[in-house]
Amino acid sequence: MYTRILVAVDGSATSRRAFEAAVELAKAMGSTLLPFYVIENTPMYFDAPGYDPSILRNQMIAQGKDLADEMNQAMRERGVQGDMVTGEASSLDDVPTLVLEAAKTHHADLIVMGTHGRRGVQRLILGSVAERCVRQSSLPVLLIPSAAGAPADKGEQ
């Protein structure tokens, strides 16, 4: 039985599916749910002439607050305990590192994440936060595919 579940969220459809699965799991097990949002910094653009990195950072903070309000309300409506927590990526702490550190800091015993299921060149170029978390975590990681909960093709029955 899992008592504290950390779910990585970023506002995408894939992370929303992971959040929904985590809410249902937390409700069924009476677990505390901790949605985790990362404010990502893009240092490669910080030195570009005329670029103000605070604009993007402020937008990500605002998005995180809106997402926290939405998810905390959804959890309350379903009787699930917990609150959103945030972290901020840097050149030293990337998203997978922050997810794993947050799970440790908040004493989670399960991590839930969405995965896009990229393969080949896309995966090579874009990498996979979920894959790195699975490989580096000492905790169980439940991956929810991007297609989970999507309407079935008309040809399927």
C-alpha positions in Angstrom: 0.0 0.0 0.0 1.3 3.5 -0.9 0.8 6.2 1.7 2.3 9.1 -0.2 2.2 9.4 -4.0 4.1 12.0 -5.9 2.8 12.8 -9.4 4.8 14.9 -11.9 2.6 17.5 -13.6 3.3 20.1 -16.2 -0.1 21.0 -17.5 0.2 18.8 -20.7 -2.6 16.3 -21.6 -0.1 13.5 -20.8 0.6 14.8 -17.3 -3.2 15.4 -16.7 -3.8 11.7 -17.5 -1.1 10.8 -15.0 -2.7 13.1 -12.4 -6.1 11.6 -12.9 -4.7 8.1 -12.5 -2.8 9.2 -9.4 -6.0 10.8 -7.9 -7.9 7.6 -8.4 -5.1 5.5 -6.9 -4.8 7.8 -3.9 -8.5 7.8 -3.3 -8.7 4.0 -3.5 -5.8 3.6 -1.1 -6.4 6.6 1.2 -3.0 8.0 0.2 -1.8 11.6 0.3 -1.2 12.9 -3.2 1.5 15.4 -4.0 1.4 16.9 -7.5 4.9 18.1 -8.3 5.5 21.0 -10.8 8.9 22.1 -12.0 9.7 25.6 -13.1 12.1 24.9 -16.0 14.9 27.4 -16.8 16.3 27.5 -20.3 19.9 28.7 -19.8 20.8 28.5 -23.5 18.7 31.6 -24.1 19.9 33.6 -21.1 22.9 35.1 -23.0 21.0 36.1 -26.2 20.9 39.8 -26.8 17.6 41.4 -25.8 16.3 38.2 -24.1 14.8 38.6 -20.7 14.6 35.2 -19.0 12.4 36.5 -16.2 9.5 36.8 -18.7 9.4 33.0 -19.3 10.2 32.2 -15.7 7.3 34.4 -14.5 4.9 32.8 -17.0 6.0 29.3 -15.7 5.4 30.4 -12.1 1.9 31.7 -13.0 1.1 28.5 -14.9 2.2 26.6 -11.8 -0.1 28.6 -9.5 -3.0 28.1 -11.9 -2.3 24.4 -12.1 -2.0 24.1 -8.3 -5.4 25.8 -7.8 -7.0 23.4 -10.4 -5.4 20.3 -9.0 -5.8 21.1 -5.4 -9.5 21.7 -6.0 -9.9 18.5 -7.9 -8.2 16.6 -5.0 -10.5 18.3 -2.5 -13.6 17.5 -4.5 -12.6 13.8 -4.6 -11.6 13.7 -0.9 -7.9 13.2 -1.6 -5.4 14.8 0.9 -2.4 16.7 -0.3 -1.1 19.8 -1.9 1.0 20.7 -5.0 4.7 21.2 -4.4 7.1 22.9 -6.8 10.8 22.8 -7.7 12.9 24.9 -10.0 15.3 23.4 -12.5 18.8 24.9 -12.9 21.9 24.0 -14.9 22.8 21.6 -12.1 19.3 20.2 -11.2 17.3 19.0 -14.2 13.7 17.8 -14.1 14.4 14.1 -13.4 16.8 15.0 -10.6 14.2 17.3 -9.0 11.4 14.7 -9.3 13.5 12.1 -7.5 14.7 14.6 -4.9 11.1 15.8 -4.3 10.0 12.2 -3.8 12.7 11.7 -1.2 12.1 15.0 0.6 8.3 14.4 0.8 8.7 10.8 1.8 6.8 9.5 -1.2 6.6 5.7 -1.7 5.4 5.9 -5.3 6.1 8.2 -8.3 3.4 8.6 -11.0 4.4 10.1 -14.4 3.0 10.5 -17.8 5.0 9.3 -20.8 4.8 10.3 -24.4 6.1 7.0 -25.6 8.6 8.5 -28.1 10.9 6.2 -30.0 13.9 6.3 -32.2 15.3 9.7 -33.2 12.7 11.7 -31.2 13.6 9.9 -28.0 17.3 10.3 -28.8 17.0 14.1 -29.4 14.3 14.9 -26.8 15.3 12.4 -24.1 12.9 11.1 -21.6 12.3 12.5 -18.2 10.2 9.4 -17.3 12.8 7.0 -18.5 15.5 8.7 -16.5 13.3 8.6 -13.4 12.6 4.9 -13.8 16.3 4.1 -14.3 17.5 6.2 -11.3 14.7 5.8 -8.8 14.8 3.5 -5.8 11.0 3.8 -5.6 8.4 2.2 -7.8 7.5 4.5 -10.8 4.1 4.1 -12.4 4.1 5.3 -16.0 0.8 6.4 -17.6 1.1 6.4 -21.4 -0.1 9.5 -23.4 -2.8 7.5 -25.0 -4.3 6.3 -21.7 -7.9 7.5 -21.5 -7.9 8.7 -25.2 -10.9 7.8 -27.3 -10.4 4.5 -29.1 -10.2 4.4 -32.9 -13.5 3.8 -34.6 -12.2 0.5 -35.9 -11.6 -0.9 -32.4 -14.4 -2.4 -30.3 
